[in-house]
Amino acid sequence: MAALIPPPPAVLAAASSSSDAEQPKVDYRNLPCPIPYEEIHREALMSLKPELFEGLRFDFTKGLNQKFSLSHSVMMGPTEIPAQSAETIKIPTANYEFGANFIDPKLMLFGRVMTDGRLNARLKCDLTDNLTLKGNAQLTNEPHMSHGMFNFDYKGSDYRTQFQVGNGALLGASYIQSITPNLSLGGEVFWAGQHRKSGIGYAARYNTDKMVATGQVASTGMVALSYVQKVSEKVSLATDFMYNYMSGDVTSSVGYDYILRQCRLRGKIDSNGSVSAFLEERLNMGLNFLLSAEIDHRKKDYKFGFGLTVGE
């Protein structure tokens, strides 16, 4: 039998150098900054949870100058009210909403007031290049339903941290860190003093150019998993899984996000027997047409809406 002759050292060195060239070393001192902890499911939420509505919706935005604009919204459609029976009870309603927006590179202000007495306000202010203040508040005529919250977000080179304070003695903090160029891990804690409840949670996110996978678990009993696959530049497929190990509730859904030249189509089906679709079509510059549909086979509840958005 012929003896096996080992390859020359030069061949081994060349093979080793080519392998090192294909797999460059990771510089752990220059990792990318992760997305905020509260947005780790961002891609899945955009595909699976569009802003569905029922009835008629008309939105008009008029820019007064480069920074200030006014908005008007009219919504007409049924509103669901609680009922003891399984059948859904709806009553016809109509609302008008007036809004004012101020947008500056370092300061953004949004205000909305509705005919039913609700007032919403949002604030985003860049205090420094790395520190951002966010605030939101809602005032209503209903007792104990008004609330407000402030968030302080700090953006590091390869990490983000957030501190929250709200009414009802609500305190919270979160931190997320890039472990590799594709993997980030984080955690959060919160304390609701008014209800005497506290909790802790953990999250992981892995993303590449073609996919995003996330997982989140909290001591409140919530387990959330999501996965988004980018099939092409225009098509994405998404799925999520929600489980509460305290109540035993389980929900999962699959959906799609299709972006065409003049429109965007999103749809999903979930384990509760609900099927939905949402279409945004650009008819002209500053003119968009909306179609929303949702069918709940289990509750025999059917929702359909259409609308127009005028202005950018």
C-alpha positions in Angstrom: 0.0 0.0 0.0 1.3 3.4 -0.9 2.1 5.7 2.1 0.1 8.9 2.5 2.3 11.9 1.8 1.4 15.0 3.8 1.0 18.2 1.9 3.9 20.6 2.0 3.9 23.3 4.7 3.5 26.0 2.1 0.2 24.5 1.0 -1.1 24.3 4.6 -0.1 28.0 5.2 -1.9 29.1 2.0 -5.1 27.2 3.0 -5.0 28.7 6.5 -4.5 32.2 5.2 -7.4 31.8 2.8 -9.6 30.5 5.6 -8.7 33.6 7.8 -9.5 35.9 4.8 -13.0 34.4 4.5 -13.7 34.7 8.2 -12.4 38.1 9.3 -11.8 38.6 13.0 -14.4 40.5 15.0 -13.3 43.8 16.6 -15.2 43.7 19.9 -14.1 47.2 20.7 -16.1 48.6 17.7 -19.4 46.8 17.9 -22.5 48.6 16.4 -25.0 50.3 18.7 -28.2 48.2 19.2 -31.7 49.4 18.7 -33.6 50.5 21.9 -34.8 47.7 24.2 -38.4 48.7 23.7 -38.1 48.3 19.9 -36.5 44.8 19.6 -39.6 43.5 17.9 -39.8 46.5 15.5 -39.7 44.6 12.2 -42.3 42.0 13.3 -44.7 44.7 14.6 -44.5 46.6 11.4 -45.4 43.6 9.4 -47.9 41.9 11.7 -49.6 44.8 13.5 -50.6 47.6 11.0 -53.0 50.3 12.2 -56.3 48.5 11.4 -59.5 50.5 11.6 -63.2 50.2 10.8 -65.4 52.6 8.9 -64.3 55.9 7.3 -61.0 57.7 8.0 -59.8 61.0 6.6 -56.5 62.6 7.5 -55.3 66.0 6.3 -52.0 67.6 7.1 -51.1 71.2 6.1 -47.5 72.5 6.5 -47.4 76.1 7.5 -43.6 76.3 7.3 -40.6 73.9 7.3 -41.1 73.1 11.0 -44.7 73.7 11.9 -47.8 71.9 10.5 -51.5 71.3 11.4 -53.5 68.1 11.0 -57.2 67.3 10.9 -58.6 63.8 11.2 -62.2 62.6 10.8 -63.1 59.1 11.9 -66.6 57.6 11.5 -67.3 54.0 12.3 -68.7 51.6 15.0 -67.2 51.3 18.4 -67.3 48.0 20.3 -68.8 48.0 23.8 -68.4 45.2 26.4 -71.1 42.6 26.5 -71.8 39.5 28.5 -72.6 37.4 25.4 -70.1 36.2 22.9 -71.6 38.4 20.2 -69.9 41.7 19.6 -72.1 44.8 20.2 -71.2 47.9 18.2 -72.6 51.4 18.3 -72.0 54.1 15.6 -69.7 56.9 16.5 -67.9 59.8 14.9 -64.9 61.8 16.1 -62.8 64.7 15.0 -59.2 65.2 15.9 -57.1 68.4 15.6 -53.4 68.2 15.8 -50.4 70.5 15.8 -46.8 69.4 15.0 -43.4 71.0 15.5 -40.5 69.2 14.0 -36.9 70.4 14.4 -33.7 68.4 14.2 -33.3 68.4 18.0 -36.9 69.0 19.1 -40.2 67.4 18.1 -43.6 68.3 19.6 -46.9 66.6 18.8 -50.3 67.5 20.2 -53.8 66.0 19.5 -57.2 67.0 20.9 -60.4 65.1 20.2 -64.1 66.0 20.4 -64.6 63.4 23.2 -62.3 65.4 25.5 -59.1 63.4 25.1 -55.8 65.3 24.8 -52.6 63.6 23.8 -49.1 65.1 23.8 -45.7 63.7 22.8 -42.2 65.2 23.2 -38.8 64.2 21.9 -35.8 66.4 22.7 -32.1 65.7 22.1 -30.4 67.1 25.2 -27.0 66.1 24.0 -25.7 64.0 21.1 -26.2 60.8 23.2 -28.9 61.8 25.7 -32.6 62.1 24.5 -35.7 63.0 26.5 -39.0 61.5 25.5 -42.4 62.3 27.0 -46.0 61.4 26.4 -49.2 62.3 28.2 -52.9 61.7 27.9 -55.6 63.7 29.6 -59.2 62.5 29.7 -62.5 63.3 31.4 -62.7 59.8 32.9 -61.4 59.5 36.4 -58.0 57.7 36.9 -57.5 57.3 33.1 -55.1 60.2 32.6 -51.4 59.3 32.6 -48.0 60.7 31.8 -44.5 59.3 31.4 -40.9 60.5 30.7 -38.1 58.5 29.3 -34.4 59.3 29.4 -32.5 57.4 26.7 -28.7 57.3 26.6 -26.9 56.0 23.5 -23.4 54.6 23.9 -21.0 53.3 21.3 -22.2 49.7 21.6 -25.1 49.9 24.1 -28.3 51.7 25.0 -29.9 52.4 28.4 -33.2 53.9 29.4 -34.8 55.2 32.5 -38.6 55.7 32.8 -40.7 57.6 35.3 -44.5 57.9 35.2 -47.5 58.8 37.3 -48.7 56.2 39.7 -45.1 55.8 41.1 -44.1 54.0 38.0 -40.3 53.5 37.7 -38.4 51.5 35.1 -35.0 50.9 33.6 -33.6 48.9 30.7 -30.2 48.1 29.2 -29.2 46.4 25.9 -25.7 45.6 24.8 -24.2 44.4 21.6 -22.3 41.1 22.1 -21.3 40.5 18.5 -22.0 42.4 15.3 -25.3 40.5 15.0 -26.3 39.6 18.6 -27.5 41.9 21.3 -28.7 41.0 24.8 -30.6 43.2 27.3 -32.7 43.3 30.4 -35.3 45.5 32.2 -36.7 46.1 35.6 -39.8 48.1 36.7 -41.8 49.0 39.8 -45.5 50.1 39.7 -45.9 51.7 43.2 -49.6 52.3 42.8 -50.4 48.7 42.2 -47.5 47.3 44.3 -46.1 45.3 41.5 -42.6 44.8 40.2 -41.0 42.8 37.4 -37.8 41.9 35.6 -37.3 40.8 32.0 -34.7 39.7 29.5 -34.4 39.9 25.8 -32.2 38.8 22.9 -32.0 39.9 19.3 -30.1 38.4 16.4 -30.2 40.2 13.0 -28.5 39.9 9.6 -29.1 41.5 6.3 -31.8 38.8 5.5 -33.4 38.0 8.9 -34.3 39.2 12.4 -35.0 36.8 15.3 -36.0 38.1 18.8 -36.9 36.6 22.1 -38.2 38.2 25.3 -39.3 36.8 28.7 -40.5 38.6 31.8 -41.4 37.7 35.3 -45.0 38.8 34.6 -45.5 35.6 32.7 -45.0 36.9 29.2 -42.9 35.0 26.6 -42.6 36.6 23.2 -40.8 35.3 20.1 -40.6 36.8 16.6 -38.9 36.0 13.4 -38.8 38.1 10.1 -37.3 36.8 6.9 -36.4 39.1 4.1 -37.2 37.2 0.9 -36.3 40.0 -1.4 -36.0 43.8 -1.4 -39.8 44.0 -1.6 -41.1 41.0 0.2 -40.8 40.0 3.9 -42.4 37.1 5.8 -42.9 37.4 9.6 -44.2 35.2 12.4 -44.6 35.7 16.2 -45.5 33.6 19.2 -46.9 35.0 22.5 -47.3 32.8 25.6 -48.3 33.7 29.2 -47.3 30.9 31.5 -49.4 32.3 34.3 -52.7 32.5 32.5 -51.9 29.8 29.9 -52.9 32.1 27.0 -51.1 31.2 23.7 -51.3 33.2 20.4 -49.2 32.8 17.2 -49.5 34.5 13.8 -47.9 34.5 10.4 -47.9 37.4 7.9 -46.4 39.1 5.0 -45.2 42.6 4.0 -45.2 43.3 0.3 -43.8 46.7 -0.9 -44.6 47.7 -4.5 -43.7 50.8 -6.4 -46.9 52.6 -5.5 -48.3 50.6 -2.6 -47.6 48.5 0.4 -49.7 45.4 1.3 -49.6 43.7 4.7 -51.6 40.8 6.0 -51.6 38.1 8.6 -53.5 35.1 10.1 -53.4 34.1 13.7 -54.2 31.1 15.8 -57.5 32.7 17.1 -59.0 32.5 13.6 -58.5 36.1 12.7 -57.4 37.1 9.2 -56.5 40.7 8.4 -55.1 42.8 5.5 -54.0 46.4 5.2 -53.3 48.3 2.0 -51.6 51.7 1.5 -51.6 52.9 -2.0 -50.0 56.2 -3.2 -52.4 57.8 -5.7 -50.3 60.9 -6.2 -47.8 63.1 -4.4 -49.2 63.7 -0.9 -52.4 61.6 -1.6 -52.7 58.0 -0.1 -55.6 55.6 -0.2 -56.1 53.1 2.7 -58.0 49.9 2.8 -58.4 47.8 6.0 -60.1 44.5 6.5 -60.3 42.0 9.4 -62.3 38.9 9.8 -62.6 37.0 13.2 -64.1 33.7 12.3 -64.4 32.6 16.0 -66.4 35.7 17.1 -68.1 36.2 13.7 -66.9 39.7 13.7 -66.2 41.4 10.4 -64.5 44.8 10.0 -63.9 46.9 6.9 -62.5 50.4 6.6 -61.3 52.8 3.9 -59.7 56.2 4.1 -57.7 58.9 2.5 -54.5 60.6 3.7 -53.8 64.1 2.2 -50.5 65.8 2.9 -47.1 64.5 3.9 
